[in-house]
């Protein structure tokens, strides 16, 4: 079965993207590349990366892109989200960051950015920047398991791949349960529910990327550009 | 002390009068309303006036919100185009009828009310449009209460009253994450979260019951014992049905009041959160 590469948080860094593409081309036997958002950011000019994503070079894996938090801020500020503007960015980093973001992306790319999807469902997996609750939902290994289970339940998937936290982690729901008692006008009933065997996976950001094999459920975390024998931290 | 919670009045004056009389008869003077004062029914101004006269603390329901902000519910609210058309017709009729004063009152309603660690909302803490049905996923139900920081969540919106207790819960997780530098296979760490006891109390519906009976429903919470009583109150259903037809509202609204259930406007996906 096809192996997936999952990347995020490039924030205009074409070199990081090229390093990942080189890794994938030479060693990883991957045939699908998912880019879970934040391809743009205010730190550097993002146009070269945006052009490369839209027009891959020979030998590049074709990227399947979602929008992330930074795209959401830019789209809002450019008027693609109704009356909303980049309020979250303005509040957290100030007006200068909003200006820098506007400068970092040529308006010619806006239609491509506006056409990006919120998430992908592949097999029994959800691929999102944050979660189904919101693009800025930052899920990490220390998030409440109750909240993580909720995010999985909302999508009704067994694997949720998320990028917002920037961390690489695999969190398996391994056991537990809850007792529910409902009383209504028809009477009373009890129900015992077990925790489903589901997982939330943080895919990393920038040169930190993830390879997933849906056939075997094997997951490996990598850092692009490092020596092959040191790269893999895998577990099935 | 006893505390009455009512919800989903839906412009049904006869039902509201009967429920308030039932509450008064029991000497209860603390009442909270979970919204949807208007919509479907024929007496929006009369019902809002009565809630205002009685100075009942009220949070805003989905119908109240839509009347103020314009009808923009996503199609999750309706299982068919016919049902959606009826909903739009009722919305327009209600918007035309409502006085400016009552419109301003609906606009002033908060999304939620708190009393100690009791939270009062229309649908869920996430959205006025989210249905917390009695059999929805227990962990998801608990998450709604826990993430809001409440011990007991009072809600409405489903038009079916119930009391749900979620207890003896736990979630075990195994976490594997990488250190900052490449260094072999990641270590696994096992953790367990013990979940607290939490309750969801759905007040049912005063003005448009959907529990299989024509009686209006509401709940009484006895705070000293923490007991919850689900009350059914008979009222003059025919009076409201006649007013619906006389007002020119869709006759199906009268039909379902006479039967106490309906399928037309029920959204079944309890986990769905309207993304308008």
Interface residues (C-beta under 8 A of the other chain):
Chain A: X133 X141 X144 X145 X146 X147 X148 X149 X150 X153 X154 X156 X167 X168 X169 X170 X171 X172 X173 X174 X175 X176 X177 X178 X179 X180 X181 X182 X183 X184 X185 X191 X193 X195 X202 X221 X223 X226 X230 X231 X232 X233 X234 X235
Chain B: X134 X135 X137 X138 X139 X140 X141 X142 X143 X146 X147 X160 X161 X162 X163 X164 X165 X166 X167 X168 X169 X170 X171 X172 X173 X174 X175 X176 X177 X178 X182 X183 X184 X185 X186 X188 X190 X191 X192 X193 X195 X211 X212 X213 X217 X230 X232 X271 X273
